[in-house]
Amino acid sequence: MLFAIMAVVVGALTAIQSRLNGQLSTDIHNGIAAALISFGTGWIFVIAACLFNRPDREGLAKIWSGLKNRELRPWEIIGGMGGGFFVAIQSSVVPTIGVAIFTICTVGGQTASSMVVDFIGLSPSGKHRITWIRSITALITLFSVTVAVYPQLRSATFKAAPIILAITVGIVIAFQQALNGRLNVVSTRPLSTTFVNFLMGSIVLSVALAINLGRGGSIGHLPHGVIVYLGGPIGVIFIAVSAYTVKHLGILNFILFSVTGQLIGALLLDWLAPAAHTKISAYLITGTAMTLIAVVSSRVLTLRKSVKA
């Protein structure tokens, strides 16, 4: 259960990260630039940690050595591009279809593809059969997320192309987690894995920002407050913990627990530090409770089944 708790905690942190990155995006009037700044600050944090910590430098050397001796293949180090792709699509799609539809589509894409990733054994946790417990839990989680965002769903806009992009980016995230897990097996250091992840994500976002600016986009003045720049370090924690825990949980379980954490984090934020025009809704409380009960029950049933076997 320790790894499940870790997944819930980092999921809750992503809710905080979303709030911070959203505020930064509003301040500078450019979502892609805000995402690149977030990745950049996170990468600077990781670079500093690796420079002053010998085991993490050795982890980077292991990655380089793994690529040279083909213990690692080039496609196994590009997981971070999925994170860059996610925030680039998020900044483009959310203004069109809204947060609610985007959330449902990405969670749906993640849960469906995570079962495929586990089934083919792409993550270091090995192969996991698609059982009725896992399938029902995934469906309940998706339904619970829909309940949680229902108030926003009623005013959402349905457009085919953005919805397809949102589902696609959810699918990509599941593969990203698996690749990061494989990379971490070689590096043996979560921060070294995170270094490569942020490098790849920054490349994707740099290209996306160049396209955005070339099409007439602009970047406003950077805010002076330090807090809005903490999204990057939070992202470091998420990537490092996820790369470490997927080996023990598998992709589907990690995603289910982290989604639960996101809802819990959103609930706590709306309670303790509500943003403008937001308030705690019964839908969010109900959806969060349903998700938590579903994933915990699934974990308990799975553990009991394994003990009997």
PEHUCOR-V83130 format. One record per backbone hydrogen bond with DSSP energy under -0.5 kcal/mol. CO is the residue of the C=O (numbers start at 1). NH is the residue of the N-H. Records with the same first field share a line. If there is no record, write none. Layout:
CO: NH  NH
//
This chain:
1: 5
2: 6
3: 7
4: 8
5: 9
6: 10
7: 11
8: 12
9: 13
10: 14
11: 15
12: 15  16
13: 17
14: 18
15: 19
16: 20
17: 21
18: 22
19: 23
20: 24
21: 25
22: 26
23: 27
24: 28
25: 29  30
28: 220
30: 34
31: 35
32: 36
33: 37
34: 38
35: 39
36: 40
37: 41
38: 42
39: 43
40: 44
41: 45
42: 46
43: 47
44: 48
45: 49
46: 50
47: 51
48: 52
49: 53
50: 53
52: 54
53: 56  57
54: 58
55: 59
56: 60
57: 61
58: 62
59: 63
60: 64
61: 65
62: 66
63: 67
64: 68
65: 69
66: 71  72
73: 76
74: 77
75: 78
78: 81  82
79: 82  83
80: 84
81: 85
82: 86
83: 87
84: 88
85: 89
86: 90
87: 91
88: 92
89: 93
90: 94
93: 96  97
94: 98
97: 101  157
98: 102
99: 103
100: 104
101: 105
102: 106
103: 107
104: 108
105: 109
106: 110
107: 111
108: 112
109: 113
110: 114
111: 115
112: 116
113: 117
114: 118
115: 119
116: 120
117: 121  122
118: 128
123: 126
129: 131
131: 135
132: 136
133: 137
134: 138
135: 139
136: 140
137: 141
138: 142
139: 143
140: 144
141: 145
142: 146
143: 147
144: 148
145: 149
147: 150
149: 152  153
150: 154
152: 155
153: 156
157: 159
159: 163
160: 164
161: 165
162: 166
163: 167
164: 168
165: 169
166: 170
167: 171
168: 172
169: 173
170: 174
171: 175
172: 176
173: 177
174: 178
175: 179
176: 180
177: 181
178: 182
179: 183
180: 184
181: 185
182: 186
183: 187
184: 188
189: 192  193
190: 194
191: 195
192: 196
193: 197
194: 198
195: 199
196: 200
197: 201
198: 202
199: 203
200: 204
201: 205
202: 206
203: 207
204: 208
205: 209
206: 210
207: 211
208: 212
209: 213
210: 214
211: 215
212: 217
213: 216
226: 229
227: 230
229: 232
230: 234
231: 235
232: 236
233: 237
234: 238
235: 239
236: 240
237: 241
238: 242
239: 243
240: 244
241: 245
242: 246
245: 248  249
246: 250
250: 254
251: 255
252: 256
253: 257
254: 258
255: 259
256: 260
257: 261
258: 262
259: 263
260: 264
261: 265
262: 266
263: 267
264: 268
265: 269
266: 270
267: 271
268: 272
269: 273
275: 278
281: 285
282: 286
283: 287
284: 288
285: 289
286: 290
287: 291
288: 292
289: 293
290: 294
291: 295
292: 296
293: 297
294: 298
295: 299
296: 300
297: 301
298: 302
299: 303
300: 304
301: 305
302: 306
303: 307
304: 308
305: 309
//
